[in-house]
Amino acid sequence: MWRYEKKLEYPININKKDLSLAKTMMAQYGGPDSELGAALRYLNQRYTMPDEKGYAL
Amino acid sequence: MYNYNYPPNFYFDGNNLRNYQNNYQNDNLFNPYEGLIRGNLFKNIYDPYKNEKPYAIKPMNNQAKMLTDIDSLEFAIIDLNLYLDVYPDDKYAIELFNKYRSEQNELLHNYQNEYGPILLNSDALNNIPWMWDNKPWPWEN
């Protein structure tokens, strides 16, 4: 179901490096209670959706 | 048993909802780029936070510009996909969806011929040597 696409959805252009912000963002993105964990739960909920609209999301 | 006609009521006030399908055909959509920087293709449900202004994308070079065009069309395609899941009989929206889809296919084709593959089904992979693991990676400049 998944394919590697060598591009982003929205362009980034990083001018300044901020390590402490980067650390916070990595924790929000991949740490405990993270976006990544939530996203994976939402994706897996599709298998028990009640209708085709839910499957298609 | 299930409510297949559920409209997302919380997005609309009553009047908007009633006229939604007719209204939005009359120039009620942003173009793909304007939609991308707002995160919303539909003018009547675009609701910015306080006095927030959309942030314009300024591509640094031709490659970034082509990618921005592709991103814009991709955003429009996904937003129309979500709309069509709720209003599957909207002929105009399906036509628009397919117009954007074929435009994006063409842009993807041009981009990949010039700057290397984005997807593994790209014609650019006919070249020797193998181009898939060449720079740039999406998160690099």
N, CA and C atoms of all chains as a GROMACS GRO file, in nm:
protein
  594
    1MET      N    1   0.081  -0.122   0.000
    1MET     CA    2   0.000   0.000   0.000
    1MET      C    3   0.084   0.127   0.000
    2TRP      N    4   0.212   0.115   0.030
    2TRP     CA    5   0.293   0.236   0.045
    2TRP      C    6   0.403   0.237  -0.059
    3ARG      N    7   0.438   0.356  -0.105
    3ARG     CA    8   0.548   0.367  -0.200
    3ARG      C    9   0.636   0.485  -0.163
    4TYR      N   10   0.764   0.470  -0.196
    4TYR     CA   11   0.860   0.576  -0.168
    4TYR      C   12   0.849   0.682  -0.276
    5GLU      N   13   0.820   0.802  -0.235
    5GLU     CA   14   0.811   0.914  -0.327
    5GLU      C   15   0.922   1.010  -0.292
    6LYS      N   16   1.012   1.035  -0.389
    6LYS     CA   17   1.129   1.117  -0.358
    6LYS      C   18   1.096   1.266  -0.363
    7LYS      N   19   0.992   1.304  -0.293
    7LYS     CA   20   0.963   1.447  -0.280
    7LYS      C   21   0.877   1.471  -0.157
    8LEU      N   22   0.871   1.598  -0.115
    8LEU     CA   23   0.790   1.634   0.002
    8LEU      C   24   0.654   1.684  -0.043
    9GLU      N   25   0.560   1.688   0.051
    9GLU     CA   26   0.429   1.744   0.018
    9GLU      C   27   0.436   1.896   0.009
   10TYR      N   28   0.527   1.953   0.086
   10TYR     CA   29   0.539   2.098   0.094
   10TYR      C   30   0.688   2.129   0.105
   11PRO      N   31   0.736   2.230   0.029
   11PRO     CA   32   0.881   2.253   0.027
   11PRO      C   33   0.935   2.302   0.162
   12ILE      N   34   1.057   2.261   0.195
   12ILE     CA   35   1.124   2.317   0.312
   12ILE      C   36   1.249   2.389   0.268
   13ASN      N   37   1.287   2.490   0.343
   13ASN     CA   38   1.410   2.564   0.316
   13ASN      C   39   1.466   2.610   0.449
   14ILE      N   40   1.560   2.533   0.504
   14ILE     CA   41   1.611   2.562   0.638
   14ILE      C   42   1.730   2.657   0.629
   15ASN      N   43   1.715   2.775   0.688
   15ASN     CA   44   1.823   2.875   0.685
   15ASN      C   45   1.907   2.870   0.811
   16LYS      N   46   1.843   2.846   0.924
   16LYS     CA   47   1.914   2.849   1.052
   16LYS      C   48   1.897   2.715   1.121
   17LYS      N   49   2.004   2.667   1.186
   17LYS     CA   50   1.994   2.544   1.262
   17LYS      C   51   1.970   2.577   1.408
   18ASP      N   52   1.874   2.508   1.469
   18ASP     CA   53   1.840   2.531   1.610
   18ASP      C   54   1.827   2.394   1.675
   19LEU      N   55   1.936   2.351   1.742
   19LEU     CA   56   1.940   2.212   1.788
   19LEU      C   57   1.836   2.182   1.895
   20SER      N   58   1.811   2.278   1.986
   20SER     CA   59   1.716   2.247   2.093
   20SER      C   60   1.575   2.237   2.037
   21LEU      N   61   1.542   2.324   1.940
   21LEU     CA   62   1.412   2.312   1.875
   21LEU      C   63   1.403   2.180   1.798
   22ALA      N   64   1.514   2.141   1.732
   22ALA     CA   65   1.514   2.016   1.657
   22ALA      C   66   1.486   1.898   1.749
   23LYS      N   67   1.545   1.902   1.869
   23LYS     CA   68   1.525   1.794   1.965
   23LYS      C   69   1.379   1.785   2.007
   24THR      N   70   1.320   1.901   2.038
   24THR     CA   71   1.178   1.904   2.075
   24THR      C   72   1.092   1.849   1.962
   25MET      N   73   1.124   1.892   1.839
   25MET     CA   74   1.041   1.848   1.726
   25MET      C   75   1.054   1.699   1.703
   26MET      N   76   1.176   1.645   1.720
   26MET     CA   77   1.192   1.501   1.702
   26MET      C   78   1.111   1.424   1.806
   27ALA      N   79   1.107   1.478   1.930
   27ALA     CA   80   1.027   1.411   2.034
   27ALA      C   81   0.879   1.417   2.000
   28GLN      N   82   0.833   1.532   1.948
   28GLN     CA   83   0.692   1.543   1.910
   28GLN      C   84   0.660   1.451   1.793
   29TYR      N   85   0.758   1.436   1.704
   29TYR     CA   86   0.736   1.360   1.582
   29TYR      C   87   0.745   1.209   1.607
   30GLY      N   88   0.848   1.167   1.683
   30GLY     CA   89   0.871   1.024   1.695
   30GLY      C   90   0.878   0.970   1.836
   31GLY      N   91   0.867   1.056   1.936
   31GLY     CA   92   0.881   1.010   2.074
   31GLY      C   93   0.756   0.943   2.126
   32PRO      N   94   0.749   0.921   2.260
   32PRO     CA   95   0.627   0.865   2.318
   32PRO      C   96   0.511   0.965   2.302
   33ASP      N   97   0.390   0.916   2.284
   33ASP     CA   98   0.272   1.002   2.259
   33ASP      C   99   0.295   1.095   2.141
   34SER      N  100   0.359   1.045   2.035
   34SER     CA  101   0.399   1.131   1.925
   34SER      C  102   0.297   1.130   1.811
   35GLU      N  103   0.320   1.221   1.718
   35GLU     CA  104   0.239   1.224   1.596
   35GLU      C  105   0.249   1.093   1.520
   36LEU      N  106   0.371   1.037   1.519
   36LEU     CA  107   0.392   0.914   1.444
   36LEU      C  108   0.308   0.800   1.503
   37GLY      N  109   0.308   0.791   1.638
   37GLY     CA  110   0.228   0.688   1.702
   37GLY      C  111   0.079   0.707   1.676
   38ALA      N  112   0.034   0.833   1.682
   38ALA     CA  113  -0.107   0.861   1.657
   38ALA      C  114  -0.143   0.827   1.512
   39ALA      N  115  -0.054   0.867   1.420
   39ALA     CA  116  -0.082   0.843   1.278
   39ALA      C  117  -0.095   0.694   1.250
   40LEU      N  118  -0.008   0.615   1.311
   40LEU     CA  119  -0.013   0.471   1.290
   40LEU      C  120  -0.143   0.411   1.344
   41ARG      N  121  -0.189   0.462   1.458
   41ARG     CA  122  -0.317   0.414   1.511
   41ARG      C  123  -0.432   0.449   1.417
   42TYR      N  124  -0.432   0.574   1.364
   42TYR     CA  125  -0.539   0.612   1.272
   42TYR      C  126  -0.537   0.522   1.148
   43LEU      N  127  -0.415   0.498   1.095
   43LEU     CA  128  -0.406   0.416   0.974
   43LEU      C  129  -0.459   0.276   0.998
   44ASN      N  130  -0.429   0.220   1.116
   44ASN     CA  131  -0.473   0.084   1.142
   44ASN      C  132  -0.621   0.076   1.174
   45GLN      N  133  -0.681   0.190   1.212
   45GLN     CA  134  -0.825   0.189   1.238
   45GLN      C  135  -0.904   0.170   1.109
   46ARG      N  136  -0.840   0.191   0.994
   46ARG     CA  137  -0.914   0.178   0.869
   46ARG      C  138  -0.967   0.036   0.848
   47TYR      N  139  -0.895  -0.063   0.901
   47TYR     CA  140  -0.938  -0.202   0.877
   47TYR      C  141  -1.071  -0.234   0.945
   48THR      N  142  -1.104  -0.160   1.050
   48THR     CA  143  -1.231  -0.185   1.120
   48THR      C  144  -1.332  -0.075   1.097
   49MET      N  145  -1.313   0.006   0.991
   49MET     CA  146  -1.410   0.110   0.959
   49MET      C  147  -1.542   0.047   0.916
   50PRO      N  148  -1.655   0.115   0.942
   50PRO     CA  149  -1.784   0.055   0.910
   50PRO      C  150  -1.822   0.060   0.762
   51ASP      N  151  -1.760   0.144   0.680
   51ASP     CA  152  -1.804   0.154   0.541
   51ASP      C  153  -1.689   0.190   0.447
   52GLU      N  154  -1.723   0.197   0.316
   52GLU     CA  155  -1.620   0.221   0.215
   52GLU      C  156  -1.557   0.359   0.229
   53LYS      N  157  -1.636   0.456   0.273
   53LYS     CA  158  -1.580   0.591   0.291
   53LYS      C  159  -1.464   0.587   0.391
   54GLY      N  160  -1.484   0.506   0.494
   54GLY     CA  161  -1.378   0.492   0.594
   54GLY      C  162  -1.256   0.421   0.539
   55TYR      N  163  -1.280   0.315   0.461
   55TYR     CA  164  -1.167   0.244   0.400
   55TYR      C  165  -1.087   0.338   0.310
   56ALA      N  166  -1.159   0.427   0.240
   56ALA     CA  167  -1.094   0.508   0.136
   56ALA      C  168  -1.014   0.624   0.192
   57LEU      N  169  -1.032   0.656   0.317
   57LEU     CA  170  -0.963   0.774   0.373
   57LEU      C  171  -0.812   0.758   0.369
   58MET      N  172  -2.883   0.188   0.767
   58MET     CA  173  -2.799   0.145   0.879
   58MET      C  174  -2.688   0.246   0.905
   59TYR      N  175  -2.611   0.276   0.802
   59TYR     CA  176  -2.511   0.380   0.818
   59TYR      C  177  -2.557   0.505   0.747
   60ASN      N  178  -2.511   0.618   0.795
   60ASN     CA  179  -2.548   0.744   0.733
   60ASN      C  180  -2.448   0.777   0.623
   61TYR      N  181  -2.480   0.738   0.501
   61TYR     CA  182  -2.388   0.762   0.391
   61TYR      C  183  -2.390   0.907   0.345
   62ASN      N  184  -2.491   0.979   0.386
   62ASN     CA  185  -2.501   1.118   0.340
   62ASN      C  186  -2.452   1.216   0.443
   63TYR      N  187  -2.373   1.166   0.537
   63TYR     CA  188  -2.334   1.258   0.642
   63TYR      C  189  -2.260   1.375   0.582
   64PRO      N  190  -2.306   1.496   0.604
   64PRO     CA  191  -2.225   1.609   0.566
   64PRO      C  192  -2.143   1.652   0.688
   65PRO      N  193  -2.025   1.705   0.668
   65PRO     CA  194  -1.950   1.753   0.782
   65PRO      C  195  -2.009   1.884   0.832
   66ASN      N  196  -2.118   1.876   0.903
   66ASN     CA  197  -2.196   1.993   0.942
   66ASN      C  198  -2.116   2.101   1.011
   67PHE      N  199  -2.021   2.056   1.089
   67PHE     CA  200  -1.948   2.153   1.170
   67PHE      C  201  -1.863   2.247   1.086
   68TYR      N  202  -1.843   2.215   0.957
   68TYR     CA  203  -1.766   2.306   0.872
   68TYR      C  204  -1.848   2.424   0.825
   69PHE      N  205  -1.978   2.408   0.818
   69PHE     CA  206  -2.059   2.504   0.744
   69PHE      C  207  -2.161   2.570   0.834
   70ASP      N  208  -2.203   2.692   0.798
   70ASP     CA  209  -2.330   2.736   0.854
   70ASP      C  210  -2.437   2.686   0.759
   71GLY      N  211  -2.563   2.693   0.801
   71GLY     CA  212  -2.670   2.629   0.726
   71GLY      C  213  -2.677   2.670   0.581
   72ASN      N  214  -2.665   2.800   0.553
   72ASN     CA  215  -2.680   2.847   0.416
   72ASN      C  216  -2.571   2.794   0.326
   73ASN      N  217  -2.450   2.799   0.377
   73ASN     CA  218  -2.338   2.748   0.298
   73ASN      C  219  -2.361   2.605   0.256
   74LEU      N  220  -2.406   2.526   0.350
   74LEU     CA  221  -2.423   2.384   0.323
   74LEU      C  222  -2.525   2.362   0.213
   75ARG      N  223  -2.637   2.434   0.219
   75ARG     CA  224  -2.743   2.414   0.122
   75ARG      C  225  -2.694   2.448  -0.018
   76ASN      N  226  -2.618   2.555  -0.030
   76ASN     CA  227  -2.577   2.600  -0.163
   76ASN      C  228  -2.440   2.551  -0.203
   77TYR      N  229  -2.386   2.466  -0.121
   77TYR     CA  230  -2.244   2.434  -0.136
   77TYR      C  231  -2.212   2.382  -0.275
   78GLN      N  232  -2.286   2.279  -0.319
   78GLN     CA  233  -2.250   2.215  -0.445
   78GLN      C  234  -2.271   2.308  -0.564
   79ASN      N  235  -2.375   2.394  -0.556
   79ASN     CA  236  -2.397   2.485  -0.668
   79ASN      C  237  -2.301   2.602  -0.664
   80ASN      N  238  -2.281   2.651  -0.541
   80ASN     CA  239  -2.202   2.772  -0.526
   80ASN      C  240  -2.060   2.758  -0.572
   81TYR      N  241  -1.998   2.648  -0.534
   81TYR     CA  242  -1.854   2.646  -0.544
   81TYR      C  243  -1.807   2.636  -0.689
   82GLN      N  244  -1.904   2.599  -0.778
   82GLN     CA  245  -1.866   2.595  -0.919
   82GLN      C  246  -1.837   2.734  -0.972
   83ASN      N  247  -1.906   2.835  -0.915
   83ASN     CA  248  -1.889   2.970  -0.966
   83ASN      C  249  -1.766   3.033  -0.904
   84ASP      N  250  -1.654   2.986  -0.944
   84ASP     CA  251  -1.532   3.051  -0.903
   84ASP      C  252  -1.514   3.046  -0.752
   85ASN      N  253  -1.561   2.941  -0.690
   85ASN     CA  254  -1.552   2.934  -0.545
   85ASN      C  255  -1.436   2.847  -0.497
   86LEU      N  256  -1.347   2.815  -0.589
   86LEU     CA  257  -1.229   2.737  -0.550
   86LEU      C  258  -1.104   2.823  -0.567
   87PHE      N  259  -1.008   2.801  -0.478
   87PHE     CA  260  -0.876   2.860  -0.500
   87PHE      C  261  -0.809   2.782  -0.612
   88ASN      N  262  -0.711   2.847  -0.679
   88ASN     CA  263  -0.632   2.766  -0.772
   88ASN      C  264  -0.538   2.678  -0.689
   89PRO      N  265  -0.477   2.574  -0.751
   89PRO     CA  266  -0.401   2.478  -0.670
   89PRO      C  267  -0.293   2.541  -0.582
   90TYR      N  268  -0.220   2.640  -0.634
   90TYR     CA  269  -0.114   2.701  -0.554
   90TYR      C  270  -0.172   2.777  -0.435
   91GLU      N  271  -0.274   2.858  -0.462
   91GLU     CA  272  -0.338   2.933  -0.353
   91GLU      C  273  -0.395   2.838  -0.249
   92GLY      N  274  -0.446   2.723  -0.296
   92GLY     CA  275  -0.497   2.623  -0.204
   92GLY      C  276  -0.386   2.561  -0.119
   93LEU      N  277  -0.273   2.533  -0.183
   93LEU     CA  278  -0.162   2.469  -0.111
   93LEU      C  279  -0.114   2.557   0.004
   94ILE      N  280  -0.097   2.688  -0.021
   94ILE     CA  281  -0.043   2.772   0.086
   94ILE      C  282  -0.148   2.801   0.192
   95ARG      N  283  -0.275   2.774   0.163
   95ARG     CA  284  -0.379   2.791   0.266
   95ARG      C  285  -0.416   2.659   0.332
   96GLY      N  286  -0.381   2.547   0.268
   96GLY     CA  287  -0.425   2.418   0.320
   96GLY      C  288  -0.572   2.395   0.296
   97ASN      N  289  -0.633   2.466   0.203
   97ASN     CA  290  -0.776   2.453   0.177
   97ASN      C  291  -0.807   2.501   0.037
   98LEU      N  292  -0.877   2.418  -0.040
   98LEU     CA  293  -0.910   2.455  -0.178
   98LEU      C  294  -1.042   2.532  -0.188
   99PHE      N  295  -1.122   2.525  -0.083
   99PHE     CA  296  -1.259   2.576  -0.090
   99PHE      C  297  -1.270   2.712  -0.021
  100LYS      N  298  -1.304   2.814  -0.102
  100LYS     CA  299  -1.304   2.951  -0.047
  100LYS      C  300  -1.403   2.966   0.067
  101ASN      N  301  -1.520   2.901   0.055
  101ASN     CA  302  -1.624   2.928   0.156
  101ASN      C  303  -1.601   2.851   0.286
  102ILE      N  304  -1.506   2.760   0.290
  102ILE     CA  305  -1.476   2.700   0.420
  102ILE      C  306  -1.333   2.728   0.464
  103TYR      N  307  -1.268   2.823   0.395
  103TYR     CA  308  -1.135   2.865   0.439
  103TYR      C  309  -1.151   2.964   0.554
  104ASP      N  310  -1.091   2.932   0.667
  104ASP     CA  311  -1.113   3.010   0.788
  104ASP      C  312  -0.979   3.033   0.857
  105PRO      N  313  -0.908   3.140   0.819
  105PRO     CA  314  -0.774   3.160   0.873
  105PRO      C  315  -0.775   3.192   1.022
  106TYR      N  316  -0.667   3.158   1.088
  106TYR     CA  317  -0.655   3.182   1.232
  106TYR      C  318  -0.624   3.329   1.256
  107LYS      N  319  -0.715   3.399   1.327
  107LYS     CA  320  -0.699   3.542   1.358
  107LYS      C  321  -0.657   3.619   1.233
  108ASN      N  322  -0.544   3.694   1.238
  108ASN     CA  323  -0.508   3.768   1.117
  108ASN      C  324  -0.392   3.703   1.044
  109GLU      N  325  -0.386   3.572   1.052
  109GLU     CA  326  -0.282   3.497   0.984
  109GLU      C  327  -0.293   3.513   0.832
  110LYS      N  328  -0.176   3.535   0.770
  110LYS     CA  329  -0.173   3.543   0.623
  110LYS      C  330  -0.102   3.419   0.569
  111PRO      N  331  -0.150   3.366   0.454
  111PRO     CA  332  -0.079   3.252   0.396
  111PRO      C  333   0.063   3.292   0.356
  112TYR      N  334   0.154   3.196   0.372
  112TYR     CA  335   0.296   3.222   0.351
  112TYR      C  336   0.333   3.183   0.209
  113ALA      N  337   0.377   3.281   0.130
  113ALA     CA  338   0.408   3.254  -0.010
  113ALA      C  339   0.534   3.168  -0.022
  114ILE      N  340   0.530   3.073  -0.115
  114ILE     CA  341   0.647   2.988  -0.140
  114ILE      C  342   0.735   3.056  -0.243
  115LYS      N  343   0.863   3.075  -0.209
  115LYS     CA  344   0.955   3.138  -0.304
  115LYS      C  345   1.060   3.038  -0.347
  116PRO      N  346   1.038   2.970  -0.461
  116PRO     CA  347   1.133   2.867  -0.506
  116PRO      C  348   1.268   2.931  -0.540
  117MET      N  349   1.377   2.860  -0.500
  117MET     CA  350   1.511   2.915  -0.519
  117MET      C  351   1.561   2.893  -0.662
  118ASN      N  352   1.511   2.789  -0.728
  118ASN     CA  353   1.561   2.759  -0.864
  118ASN      C  354   1.449   2.691  -0.943
  119ASN      N  355   1.482   2.658  -1.067
  119ASN     CA  356   1.379   2.601  -1.154
  119ASN      C  357   1.328   2.467  -1.103
  120GLN      N  358   1.420   2.387  -1.047
  120GLN     CA  359   1.379   2.256  -0.994
  120GLN      C  360   1.275   2.273  -0.882
  121ALA      N  361   1.305   2.367  -0.789
  121ALA     CA  362   1.212   2.390  -0.679
  121ALA      C  363   1.079   2.444  -0.729
  122LYS      N  364   1.086   2.525  -0.838
  122LYS     CA  365   0.964   2.580  -0.894
  122LYS      C  366   0.877   2.469  -0.952
  123MET      N  367   0.942   2.378  -1.027
  123MET     CA  368   0.865   2.267  -1.085
  123MET      C  369   0.804   2.181  -0.975
  124LEU      N  370   0.882   2.159  -0.867
  124LEU     CA  371   0.830   2.078  -0.757
  124LEU      C  372   0.712   2.146  -0.689
  125THR      N  373   0.719   2.279  -0.676
  125THR     CA  374   0.608   2.352  -0.615
  125THR      C  375   0.481   2.337  -0.698
  126ASP      N  376   0.496   2.342  -0.831
  126ASP     CA  377   0.379   2.322  -0.917
  126ASP      C  378   0.321   2.182  -0.898
  127ILE      N  379   0.410   2.082  -0.889
  127ILE     CA  380   0.363   1.945  -0.868
  127ILE      C  381   0.293   1.932  -0.733
  128ASP      N  382   0.356   1.991  -0.628
  128ASP     CA  383   0.296   1.988  -0.494
  128ASP      C  384   0.158   2.053  -0.494
  129SER      N  385   0.146   2.167  -0.565
  129SER     CA  386   0.018   2.238  -0.568
  129SER      C  387  -0.092   2.150  -0.626
  130LEU      N  388  -0.060   2.089  -0.740
  130LEU     CA  389  -0.160   2.004  -0.805
  130LEU      C  390  -0.192   1.883  -0.718
  131GLU      N  391  -0.090   1.829  -0.652
  131GLU     CA  392  -0.114   1.714  -0.565
  131GLU      C  393  -0.207   1.752  -0.451
  132PHE      N  394  -0.186   1.872  -0.395
  132PHE     CA  395  -0.274   1.916  -0.288
  132PHE      C  396  -0.418   1.927  -0.338
  133ALA      N  397  -0.434   1.990  -0.457
  133ALA     CA  398  -0.569   2.006  -0.512
  133ALA      C  399  -0.636   1.870  -0.535
  134ILE      N  400  -0.558   1.775  -0.584
  134ILE     CA  401  -0.611   1.641  -0.611
  134ILE      C  402  -0.659   1.575  -0.482
  135ILE      N  403  -0.579   1.587  -0.374
  135ILE     CA  404  -0.617   1.525  -0.247
  135ILE      C  405  -0.741   1.593  -0.188
  136ASP      N  406  -0.746   1.728  -0.198
  136ASP     CA  407  -0.861   1.798  -0.141
  136ASP      C  408  -0.989   1.764  -0.218
  137LEU      N  409  -0.978   1.753  -0.352
  137LEU     CA  410  -1.096   1.715  -0.431
  137LEU      C  411  -1.135   1.570  -0.404
  138ASN      N  412  -1.035   1.486  -0.378
  138ASN     CA  413  -1.062   1.347  -0.340
  138ASN      C  414  -1.150   1.343  -0.215
  139LEU      N  415  -1.114   1.422  -0.113
  139LEU     CA  416  -1.192   1.422   0.010
  139LEU      C  417  -1.333   1.476  -0.014
  140TYR      N  418  -1.342   1.580  -0.099
  140TYR     CA  419  -1.473   1.635  -0.133
  140TYR      C  420  -1.559   1.530  -0.204
  141LEU      N  421  -1.497   1.461  -0.302
  141LEU     CA  422  -1.573   1.363  -0.382
  141LEU      C  423  -1.614   1.241  -0.300
  142ASP      N  424  -1.541   1.209  -0.192
  142ASP     CA  425  -1.584   1.101  -0.104
  142ASP      C  426  -1.722   1.133  -0.045
  143VAL      N  427  -1.747   1.264  -0.022
  143VAL     CA  428  -1.874   1.305   0.038
  143VAL      C  429  -1.979   1.335  -0.069
  144TYR      N  430  -1.938   1.392  -0.184
  144TYR     CA  431  -2.031   1.426  -0.292
  144TYR      C  432  -1.992   1.352  -0.420
  145PRO      N  433  -2.016   1.221  -0.426
  145PRO     CA  434  -1.965   1.142  -0.539
  145PRO      C  435  -2.034   1.170  -0.672
  146ASP      N  436  -2.147   1.244  -0.672
  146ASP     CA  437  -2.218   1.269  -0.798
  146ASP      C  438  -2.185   1.403  -0.861
  147ASP      N  439  -2.090   1.474  -0.804
  147ASP     CA  440  -2.060   1.608  -0.854
  147ASP      C  441  -1.975   1.600  -0.980
  148LYS      N  442  -2.043   1.615  -1.096
  148LYS     CA  443  -1.975   1.597  -1.225
  148LYS      C  444  -1.863   1.698  -1.242
  149TYR      N  445  -1.892   1.824  -1.205
  149TYR     CA  446  -1.792   1.929  -1.222
  149TYR      C  447  -1.666   1.897  -1.143
  150ALA      N  448  -1.684   1.848  -1.020
  150ALA     CA  449  -1.568   1.820  -0.936
  150ALA      C  450  -1.487   1.704  -0.994
  151ILE      N  451  -1.555   1.605  -1.050
  151ILE     CA  452  -1.482   1.492  -1.110
  151ILE      C  453  -1.404   1.538  -1.232
  152GLU      N  454  -1.467   1.626  -1.313
  152GLU     CA  455  -1.394   1.679  -1.429
  152GLU      C  456  -1.270   1.756  -1.386
  153LEU      N  457  -1.288   1.840  -1.282
  153LEU     CA  458  -1.176   1.920  -1.234
  153LEU      C  459  -1.066   1.830  -1.178
  154PHE      N  460  -1.110   1.729  -1.102
  154PHE     CA  461  -1.014   1.633  -1.045
  154PHE      C  462  -0.929   1.571  -1.156
  155ASN      N  463  -0.995   1.529  -1.263
  155ASN     CA  464  -0.922   1.462  -1.370
  155ASN      C  465  -0.836   1.558  -1.451
  156LYS      N  466  -0.880   1.684  -1.461
  156LYS     CA  467  -0.798   1.785  -1.528
  156LYS      C  468  -0.668   1.804  -1.449
  157TYR      N  469  -0.679   1.824  -1.318
  157TYR     CA  470  -0.560   1.842  -1.236
  157TYR      C  471  -0.472   1.717  -1.239
  158ARG      N  472  -0.536   1.600  -1.239
  158ARG     CA  473  -0.461   1.475  -1.238
  158ARG      C  474  -0.376   1.462  -1.365
  159SER      N  475  -0.436   1.493  -1.482
  159SER     CA  476  -0.358   1.477  -1.604
  159SER      C  477  -0.251   1.585  -1.613
  160GLU      N  478  -0.281   1.707  -1.563
  160GLU     CA  479  -0.178   1.810  -1.561
  160GLU      C  480  -0.061   1.767  -1.473
  161GLN      N  481  -0.093   1.707  -1.358
  161GLN     CA  482   0.015   1.665  -1.268
  161GLN      C  483   0.097   1.553  -1.330
  162ASN      N  484   0.031   1.461  -1.398
  162ASN     CA  485   0.104   1.354  -1.466
  162ASN      C  486   0.206   1.410  -1.564
  163GLU      N  487   0.160   1.514  -1.639
  163GLU     CA  488   0.250   1.572  -1.739
  163GLU      C  489   0.368   1.641  -1.672
  164LEU      N  490   0.339   1.719  -1.566
  164LEU     CA  491   0.447   1.788  -1.494
  164LEU      C  492   0.545   1.688  -1.433
  165LEU      N  493   0.492   1.579  -1.375
  165LEU     CA  494   0.578   1.476  -1.315
  165LEU      C  495   0.670   1.417  -1.422
  166HIS      N  496   0.612   1.391  -1.540
  166HIS     CA  497   0.690   1.335  -1.650
  166HIS      C  498   0.804   1.429  -1.687
  167ASN      N  499   0.771   1.558  -1.704
  167ASN     CA  500   0.876   1.655  -1.740
  167ASN      C  501   0.982   1.666  -1.632
  168TYR      N  502   0.936   1.674  -1.506
  168TYR     CA  503   1.032   1.689  -1.396
  168TYR      C  504   1.127   1.570  -1.391
  169GLN      N  505   1.071   1.451  -1.401
  169GLN     CA  506   1.154   1.331  -1.384
  169GLN      C  507   1.254   1.315  -1.498
  170ASN      N  508   1.213   1.357  -1.620
  170ASN     CA  509   1.309   1.351  -1.730
  170ASN      C  510   1.425   1.445  -1.708
  171GLU      N  511   1.397   1.557  -1.642
  171GLU     CA  512   1.501   1.658  -1.625
  171GLU      C  513   1.586   1.634  -1.500
  172TYR      N  514   1.521   1.599  -1.390
  172TYR     CA  515   1.592   1.598  -1.261
  172TYR      C  516   1.598   1.461  -1.196
  173GLY      N  517   1.557   1.357  -1.263
  173GLY     CA  518   1.565   1.224  -1.202
  173GLY      C  519   1.433   1.180  -1.142
  174PRO      N  520   1.426   1.050  -1.107
  174PRO     CA  521   1.299   0.990  -1.070
  174PRO      C  522   1.245   1.037  -0.935
  175ILE      N  523   1.112   1.051  -0.928
  175ILE     CA  524   1.043   1.072  -0.802
  175ILE      C  525   0.980   0.941  -0.756
  176LEU      N  526   0.926   0.868  -0.854
  176LEU     CA  527   0.864   0.739  -0.824
  176LEU      C  528   0.939   0.628  -0.896
  177LEU      N  529   0.924   0.507  -0.845
  177LEU     CA  530   0.998   0.394  -0.902
  177LEU      C  531   0.943   0.352  -1.039
  178ASN      N  532   0.830   0.407  -1.081
  178ASN     CA  533   0.779   0.373  -1.214
  178ASN      C  534   0.818   0.476  -1.320
  179SER      N  535   0.915   0.562  -1.285
  179SER     CA  536   0.954   0.670  -1.375
  179SER      C  537   1.033   0.620  -1.496
  180ASP      N  538   1.006   0.683  -1.614
  180ASP     CA  539   1.082   0.650  -1.734
  180ASP      C  540   1.228   0.688  -1.720
  181ALA      N  541   1.258   0.782  -1.629
  181ALA     CA  542   1.397   0.825  -1.608
  181ALA      C  543   1.486   0.710  -1.564
  182LEU      N  544   1.426   0.602  -1.515
  182LEU     CA  545   1.506   0.488  -1.467
  182LEU      C  546   1.555   0.399  -1.581
  183ASN      N  547   1.524   0.438  -1.707
  183ASN     CA  548   1.580   0.367  -1.822
  183ASN      C  549   1.729   0.390  -1.837
  184ASN      N  550   1.779   0.497  -1.773
  184ASN     CA  551   1.919   0.536  -1.794
  184ASN      C  552   2.015   0.443  -1.721
  185ILE      N  553   2.137   0.437  -1.777
  185ILE     CA  554   2.248   0.367  -1.712
  185ILE      C  555   2.353   0.472  -1.677
  186PRO      N  556   2.409   0.480  -1.556
  186PRO     CA  557   2.380   0.392  -1.443
  186PRO      C  558   2.247   0.424  -1.373
  187TRP      N  559   2.214   0.338  -1.283
  187TRP     CA  560   2.091   0.346  -1.202
  187TRP      C  561   2.080   0.481  -1.133
  188MET      N  562   1.964   0.549  -1.148
  188MET     CA  563   1.953   0.686  -1.099
  188MET      C  564   1.876   0.702  -0.968
  189TRP      N  565   1.818   0.592  -0.920
  189TRP     CA  566   1.726   0.608  -0.807
  189TRP      C  567   1.793   0.667  -0.684
  190ASP      N  568   1.918   0.618  -0.655
  190ASP     CA  569   1.979   0.663  -0.530
  190ASP      C  570   2.069   0.786  -0.549
  191ASN      N  571   2.042   0.865  -0.653
  191ASN     CA  572   2.115   0.991  -0.670
  191ASN      C  573   2.054   1.101  -0.584
  192LYS      N  574   2.137   1.203  -0.558
  192LYS     CA  575   2.085   1.322  -0.493
  192LYS      C  576   1.993   1.396  -0.589
  193PRO      N  577   1.908   1.487  -0.541
  193PRO     CA  578   1.893   1.525  -0.400
  193PRO      C  579   1.786   1.441  -0.331
  194TRP      N  580   1.799   1.423  -0.203
  194TRP     CA  581   1.694   1.362  -0.125
  194TRP      C  582   1.594   1.467  -0.083
  195PRO      N  583   1.469   1.425  -0.059
  195PRO     CA  584   1.362   1.524  -0.040
  195PRO      C  585   1.393   1.625   0.070
  196TRP      N  586   1.464   1.582   0.174
  196TRP     CA  587   1.487   1.672   0.287
  196TRP      C  588   1.613   1.755   0.270
  197GLU      N  589   1.682   1.739   0.156
  197GLU     CA  590   1.801   1.820   0.131
  197GLU      C  591   1.769   1.931   0.033
  198ASN      N  592   1.858   2.033   0.031
  198ASN     CA  593   1.839   2.141  -0.065
  198ASN      C  594   1.908   2.109  -0.196
   0.00000   0.00000   0.00000
